[in-house]
Amino acid sequence: MLQASQGQSSFTPAVKGLLIANVGVYLLMMMGYDRVIVALFALWPPGVFMPWQLVSYSFIHGDPGHLFFNMFGLWMLGSQIEFYWGTRRFMVFYLGCVVGAAAAQLLVGWFSGQVYPTVGASGGVFGILLAFGMMFPNRKLLLLFFPVPIKAKYFVLGYGLLELWLGVFGMQTGVAHFAHLGGMLVGFLMIQHWRGRWPFSAPVMRDR
């Protein structure tokens, strides 16, 4: 899906751990535990929802393509963000975006009356995408299916607007567009907090 045209992209500790955990869960599903895993750990709508599902859903993927693209984005962009911020802050950010995406999806489920579960790390990955655009706005990204360099700030803005349009008009049924936007929104608020910018005040010091 994405390729950063420059910058560090090795396997940093948190990204490596997340990749192993996500692939491990998928292998368990392939071994026949898929129904149990989805029943207990997917993000179910209000009425069926359990608190741990705010995080556990992000380790479950429905098919190889779903897993591959999320893990590719996590590795390609997440490693650079973790290298820049440090492991502790990166994990706080990633999990915050995952929970924010889940909260957005639960809210949508509350109003829409949906009865299906949500799975996937996309909320966290979209938060990382936003962070990349804010930390490295002029670094160029390449779409694998459209190999023209695009500055990260423009790509993030365009992708966010596309997700909003698809969510509002109900396009691509089965894709949790508002969860993606929820991850991006929470990511934006966290970065603004750390920078000490509106709607927050004093900056929070960077740590590793």
N, C-alpha and C positions, 0 to 999 in steps of 0.2 A: 504493500500500500504506500508506504513512505520510505524515503531514503534521505538522510541528512547529507548535504553536499560536503560538509566538513565538520570537524570536531571529534572529540573522544567518544567512542562507542563500544568499549570493551565490556565484559561482564562484571559489573560492579556487584558488591555483596548482596544488597537487598533485591536488586533485579534478578540476580542468579537464583536466590531463594524463592522468589515469586514464580519464576519460570519453572523451577523444579516442582513446586507445590501444585501449580496449575496442570502441568503435564501429568503429574502423579495422580491427581484426582480424575483426569480424563482416562487414564489407563485403568483405574478402578472401575469406572463406568463401563469401559469396554470388556471388563472381566465379568460383567453381569450384575454389578451393584448400582446400576443407573437409577432404577426406580426408588431404591432406598435413599440414595444420595439426593435425588431431586425432591422427594417427599419431605426430607428432613432439613435440607440445607439450601434449596432454591429460595428465592424471595417470593413468598406467597402474598396475595393481596390481604387487606384488612379482613379479620375474621378467622383467617388461617395462619397469619403471620406470627412468627416467633422472633424474639429480639436478636438472637445470634445470626439470623438470616441477613441482617444489615451488612454483614461482612462476608459470610460464608457463600452467598450466591455468586460472588465475584470469582470464585475458584472453579466454577462449573461451566462447561461449554457444551453446546449441543451437537457440534460436528467438527471435523478436522479443520475446515476452512475458518470457522468461527474462532477456534483455538489459535490457529496459525496467525491470522491477521492481528488479533489482540496481543499475542506474545511478540510478534514482530515489532509492533508499535511500542510495546513496553520496553523491549531491548534497545531498539534504535534510538528512541528519544529519552526513555527513562534512565538509561545508563549515563547519558550526558547530564541530565538534571541531578542525578544522585552524585556524580562526580563534582558538580558545581556546588551543591548544597551540603553534601554530607549525608551519610546513611540515615541518621536519626530523623533529620528534618524531612528527607525524602519519604520515609515510611509514614510519618505523621501526615504529610501532604497526601500521599497516595490513599491511605485508609480514610482520610477525611473526605476525599473525592468519591470514594466507593460508597461511604455512608450517605453523602449528599445525593448521589445518584439514586440510591435506594429510597431515600426519603421522597424525592421527586416522583419516583415510580409509584410509591405507596399512595401519594396524594392523587396522582392520576387514576390509580385503581379505585380509590375511594369515590371519585366523582363519576368514573365510567362504569363501575360495577364489573370490572374485568374478573375473570375466574382462572386465568392461566398464570403460571409462575414466570419469573424473570431470572435469567442466568447470564453470566459473562462478566468479564473484567472491563468492558467498554467504558463504564463510568469513570473508573480510575485512569484508563488510558486517555480518555478525552480530557481529563484534568491535567495529565502530563503534557498533552498536546498544547493546551492553553499555557501551561507554565513555560514550555519551550518557546512559544511565540512571545511571551512577556520577557523572558530572560535573554533570548537571542532573537530579537525582532527582525534583524536584517540577514540572519543566516538563511540560506536557501534550502528548500526542500524539493524533492522530486517525487512525483507520483509514478509508481512503477508502470501504470498503464497510460501515462501521459507525461513522457520524459522532458518536461519543460521546467526549468528552475523557477520556483515561486518563493518570494520572501515569506518567512514564517508568519509574520504579523498579518499579511494579506491572506495567507492560507487559512489561518485560524479564524479570522473574521468571516471569510467566505464559508468555511465549513460550519461555523456556528449558525450563520443565517440559513444555510441549507437545512440543518437539523431542525431549526425552528419552523421553517416552511413545511418540511415533511411531517413534523409532529402536528402542526395546526390543521393541515389538510388531510391527515390520515394516510399519507403515502407509505409504501413499503410495510404493509401489515405484518406484525410480528417483530418489528424492530422498535426497541424502547427509546425513541428519540428524546423524550423528555428526561429520561434517566441520563442520557448523554449530556444534555443541557444542565441538568442538576449537578453533575460532576464538574462541569466547566464553571458553573456559578460559584460553587463552594471553593473551587481552586482559586478563582479570582479573588474572593473575599479573604482567603487565607494569605495570599501573596500581598494583598493590600495591607492586611494587618501586620505582616512581617516588615513591610516597607514603611509602616507608620503613616499611610495615606488614607484619605477619606474612604470610608466613614469611620476610620480609626485615627488615633492620635500618635502616641509615642512609638517609634520603631522598636521591634524586637530583634535583639542581636542574633546574628547567624551563629549556629553551632554545628558541630559534627557528631 
